[in-house]
């Protein structure tokens, strides 16, 4: 059984193309399991292929990240650490992703959400750009609901809009039994405690990674982590990015222990308690049974 589960890794990215199997084997030998997360069709497919190579311990999430949707409005910087094909997707092909989700290794839809970091300068285009992202998100929430899968949310400079979209959906579904509502995690959470509460109220989990070691204006990670109930905390690395100190350079799932240590310290709990609880949370949300 796993000691830890990295709920947001990208071993499906280019950064690992020369030694991905070695890294996976090292993780599994250390009882660190993982979910590799897709950002567009190619990386989603890669995540599924990778998961299928291993009998246990490696899972996949599939989805179209908002910055990979070709909105035709903003030129998004290419990321060489992702897979080699850099073309953005012109539209979200629901059926293609639905087909990919047939693999039993797919445990979530993600990463999907809103990213307003890169945006057009004019107000009119800005609104159009946001609307395109919202439409894309809505389609993927429909897919998650149809497949009864949890969602891994990416959200950058857009927490208020994401809350609004999720709230509206819940209100429409007021009479839907709890177990049919969208479940999920806001990955790489870097908002205020006030924003955190709004996601927690709706039943979502928060995902913490190496970003919690950084100083970000107006964000008090200690306050957010201290106040978030332990049964809503998920841990992740977002590797190859965000290596937590003392590590540096290309990140990998084995650094998850530093996130556990930091969360344990802030919450004044033992390392074992945090490791056990967060692993349990991941197994529950993503229905990982073996
Ligand atoms: Zn990611």
Boltz pocket constraint, residues with backbone or C-beta under 6 A from the ligand:
constraints:
  - pocket:
      binder: B
      contacts: [[A, 8], [A, 10], [A, 37], [A, 111], [A, 238]]
      max_distance: 6.0
